[in-house]
Amino acid sequence: MAGGLRLPRRKRWSGGMTISGDPTKAANIDLPSSRPLPSHHHSRNSFEKMAATMRAWQFKNARGGLEKNLFLPAAGTSKPHITDSQILVEVHSAALNPADYKFPEMGMVTKALIPIPAISTPGMDFCGKVAEKGSKVDSFRVGEMVFGSYIGTFGHGSLAEYIAVSKEMIAPMPDGMQVDDMAGVGCTGLTMYQSIKPYVKEGDKIFINGGSGGTGVFGIQIAKALGCHVTTSCSGANVELCKGLGADEVLDYKSVDVVTALKEKGQVFSLVVDNAGSPRDFYKVSHNFLVPTGTFVQVSGPAGFGGFLNVASNMLLPGFLGGGKRKYHMMMVKNNAENLAQLGKWMQEGKVRPILDSVFEFDDVPKAFEKLKTGRAKGKIVVHVKKE
Ligand SMILES: NC(=O)c1ccc[n+]([C@@H]2O[C@H](COP(=O)([O-])OP(=O)(O)OC[C@H]3O[C@@H](n4cnc5c(N)ncnc54)[C@H](OP(=O)(O)O)[C@@H]3O)[C@@H](O)[C@H]2O)c1
């Protein structure tokens, strides 16, 4: 049990750099010519032929919901080719984030903003083994276990047996940690680190709106690791989870009015992190509970086009015209290997615990997305990619 949750079965990494037994690995690692291939295996040519493809979930569009449009090509799909500055990671486990379906489901709006391939593989977060690295990559070694997130690019994601990444997207998996646990750190861990660390000092009070989801469970623990006093919100069923993660005070948003409860505390918070995007006017009333130098970090905005307009008005409307009266930062998570390494260190030290909502097998990715889209996940949803 952790944080009141039943933790699902996790993968342990056995370590080592074995390349025998799995043809998909063999073609990625430059076999020393002196090393004969095991006799029960195929020839090198047949290895390379087999390993040129991989299993990967794909979609062409997300009309009616991404989960309804995902397909797993029976013949496999091309394995990524890396550039001189990239690293090929054999994905052992991946984890889901709302952005994995939100961007594709925005259709034309997304296509106008970011290039999306005609056939895409979703997924950002992963933990796996370095299978190959480009000639200009001076860190990491083939066979090393790493974790991270594929942020800032789209279409060749982690719900595949291999992913090509830059070194900014990964950090070494700390000794003693488990694959499933590290698979879920990337995007949400980075988001919360980048939403909290720059804005607080030890002893500050912080309010995290939405403490029980993928972002929230990291946010509470990161704020505590930084020495902050944490108040958070969640539904009644998750109050004990948030307390178990270290929250000093938890507001059940279904039974109390969060804004009223915060106003009663006065201007005491140095930082508000909004993972829930609710209530809609949260930033505009935040001067009632943020200190005058405090910051409001918007991680999630209200849904739909109205949400877009809401964020735009938060950013642009001056306080004297009804806008917010505190510093406002719209969070856009970025790759950062140092931040990932810090998260890994805290996890190894036990300061940040992994909280897994559920673990799905690779063939069940559409079901994993259905679970994510309920909006009720307690922590991370993980997918086993590599077959045992
Ligand atoms: N800006 C960025 O760079 C960035 C990065 C990462 C994520 N995001 C966004 O952040 C949002 C949260 O991500 P996530 O991974 O945490 O999603 P998630 O795991 O799906 O979050 C689900 C959680 O949200 C909580 N929740 C729902 N409504 C709430 C409310 N009114 N008040 C408090 N909690 C509420 C639920 O708690 P209960 O079940 O207890 O109600 C549930 O535990 C998403 O919209 C995501 O797209 C943005």
The ligand as a Gaussian input file, in Angstrom:
#p B3LYP/6-31G(d) Opt

LIG

0 1
 N        0.640000      23.242000     -18.694000
 C        1.367000      22.142000     -18.732000
 O        2.548000      22.170000     -19.128000
 C        0.735000      20.853000     -18.263000
 C        1.550000      19.747000     -17.968000
 C        0.954000      18.592000     -17.467000
 C       -0.433000      18.544000     -17.278000
 N       -1.188000      19.618000     -17.641000
 C       -2.653000      19.593000     -17.443000
 O       -2.921000      19.523000     -16.048000
 C       -4.166000      18.894000     -15.847000
 C       -4.028000      17.844000     -14.758000
 O       -3.192000      16.800000     -15.221000
 P       -3.138000      15.436000     -14.428000
 O       -2.075000      14.609000     -15.053000
 O       -3.069000      15.702000     -12.962000
 O       -4.572000      14.856000     -14.788000
 P       -5.360000      13.677000     -14.119000
 O       -4.433000      12.687000     -13.501000
 O       -6.362000      13.190000     -15.079000
 O       -6.147000      14.434000     -12.933000
 C       -7.222000      13.821000     -12.378000
 C       -7.427000      14.428000     -10.999000
 O       -8.029000      15.729000     -11.112000
 C       -8.726000      15.939000      -9.907000
 N       -9.770000      16.956000     -10.059000
 C      -10.712000      17.023000     -11.014000
 N      -11.486000      18.116000     -10.810000
 C      -11.008000      18.742000      -9.704000
 C      -11.375000      19.933000      -8.996000
 N      -12.396000      20.691000      -9.381000
 N      -10.631000      20.273000      -7.929000
 C       -9.590000      19.536000      -7.517000
 N       -9.197000      18.388000      -8.136000
 C       -9.902000      18.007000      -9.221000
 C       -9.327000      14.580000      -9.617000
 O       -9.407000      14.482000      -8.231000
 P      -10.653000      13.822000      -7.520000
 O      -10.876000      12.471000      -8.171000
 O      -10.210000      13.744000      -6.103000
 O      -11.803000      14.747000      -7.795000
 C       -8.326000      13.583000     -10.179000
 O       -7.528000      12.980000      -9.144000
 C       -4.598000      18.345000     -17.200000
 O       -5.547000      19.240000     -17.742000
 C       -3.336000      18.379000     -18.024000
 O       -3.590000      18.504000     -19.396000
 C       -0.645000      20.761000     -18.107000

